[in-house]
Amino acid sequence: MIQMTETAASKIKSLRSEEGKPAEYFLRVEVKKGGCSGLSYKMDFGNEIKNGDKVFEFHGEKLVVDTSSFMYLIGMTLDYSGGLNGKGFVFNNPNATKSCGCGSSFNV
């Protein structure tokens, strides 16, 4: 299972609107090889659910993860931290044994 905070859902809705995407677009989260810790998170808006995708819905927003990325994200909570010292989207991932300072790269 993957979780998303209400703050993250609200920010996703706001960003989708800013980009002019219709409401049926959702957030797709993927894990790719790369980054300073070995794996990195990739987020993008999409409107096509592929065979095997895991679909989660929180606070009116859908989060979609492909099968190969899901194994790295089980138990993760997506949050958003704003403000002067905010970091943007925050991946609270219990599977990450090491992560970089920017929070967008990790290792398991």
N, C-alpha and C positions, 0 to 999 in steps of 0.2 A: 504494500500500500504506500502511496505517496500522499502527502498533505500539502495544502496551500493556505497561508494565512489570509484573513480578510483584507489586510493591508496590501498584500501582493496581488490579490484578485482585483482590487480597486485600481492599482497602478496599471495592471494589464489592460483593463477596460479603458483607462485614460490614454495609454499609448496606442492602442488599436484605433481609437477615435482620432488621435493626432495624425496617424498615418493614413487615415481615410479608409480603413478596412471595414467591411460590413460586420455586423454582429455575429454572423455565423463563423467567422474566423476564430481560431483558437490558438493557444500557445503550444508550440511543439518544443519539447526539451530533448536534446540528444547528448550523448557522451561520445566524444571523438578522441582519437589518439593525438597527443600534442600538448603543448603548454609546458611550463617549467617543472611540473610535478608528474608528467606522464599522460594524464588524461585531462580533457577540458570539457566544460559545459557549453553547449550551443543552444541558443534560444531563437526562435523565429515564429512568425505568425503563419498559419497554414489553414487550408480549408478542405484538405483531402485526408481522410482516415484510411490508412493502408492496412492490408491484411496482417493480423497479428499485433497491431497497435493496442496499447493499453490506454483506456480513456478514463479520466477522473474528472469529476465536476465539484467545484467548491465555490460557494458564494456567487453562483451564477456564471462562473467562468470555467471553461474546459481546459484541461492540461492533458496533452497527448504525448506518449512516450513509445518509441519503437521497442521491439522485443529485446534486441541486443543491448540497448541502453538501460532497460528496466532493471537488469540484474545489478547494475552499479548504483541504482537510485532507490532500491527498496528501503523504506523507512525514512526517506528524505522529506524534509519540510521546506517548501519554497516560501521565503519571506521577502519583505522589502523594507529597507531602512533608508529613510530620507533625512532631510535636514542638513545642517552645515557639515557635520562629520559623517553623514550617512554614506553607505557603501553601495547603494542601489539594491539590486536583487541579491539575496543571500541564500545560499544552498546549505542548509543544516543537514549534512549527510553523515549518518552514523557509519557508513561503509568506508569513508575516507580515513586512511591512516596517516596521511600527510597531505597538507595543502599549502599553496603558495600564499603570499601576503595579500594578493589582490582578490583571492577567493574564487577565481574562475578556473583554477587548475588544481587537480588532486591526484592522489594515488591510492590504491587499495592493497 
